[in-house]
Amino acid sequence: MPCQPFREALSARLDDEPLGMPARALDDHLSVCPACAGWADDAAAVTRRARLAPAPAVPDLTAAVLTALPRELPGVAAAARARLLDTALRLALLAVGVAQAGLAWPVLVHGAGAMSAPVHMAHESGAWNLAVGASFLAVAAAPRLAAGALPFLGTLSVLLVPVTVADLSSGHVHPERAAAHLLLLAGVVLVAVVAWRASRGRSGGVVGRRVTA
Ligand SMILES: [Zn+2]
C-alpha cells in the first residue's frame, strides 16, 4: 500500500478534518510504517509551531474603510434617478396624449366644438388633433420615436402659438379653445425632453440635436 493516502489522512487529522479513511486503518499503517510515523511527528511539530506563532499585527482598517465608502453608490443612484425620470416623462406624455385624443375625438366624430368653422374643417382639425395625441401616445410607448416626432410636433406648435395669440387678440378664437393648445405645448415640451435625454444617452450623440421648439 503506498504511503500517500495515509499522509493525506494525517494532514487531515492535524487540521481536524475528515480523514477520508477509517482512523483504525491510519493508525494500523503508522504502527507498521516508520517513514510515515516519522513524517507524522514532523508534521505535528510543524503544525504546533505554526499554531503557537504569534499572529502578525493587523491594523484595524474598519474605520478607514467606512470613511472611504461613498455615502451612496453614485452610479446606482444616478441610474435609478434616470429611470424614475424616464418613467415620469412617459407617464406625463401618456396623460397628455389621452387628454389630447379626448379633446379631438368628439370634434372628429360629431363636428362639435367647431364654432363657425365649416363641418369639414372641424373634421380635419379633429383628425390633426387626434394625430397629435397619437404621436404623444406613441412616444410614451416607445421613447426612441421622440426625435422623429419632433419635426412635425415642433413645427405645428411653433406655428400655432403666434396665430393663436393673434386670433385671441382679434377675438377669432374662444379662450377655452386656445387654452386647449396648451396641452399641445406641454406634450411637445415632453417629447423634446425625451428626445434630448435619448440623444444624451446615445454614444454618438448625432441624433436629437434638432429640437425645433
Ligand atoms: Zn507509510
Residues whose N, C-alpha, C, O or C-beta is under 5 A from the ligand:
A	BS01	ZN	C3 C33 C36
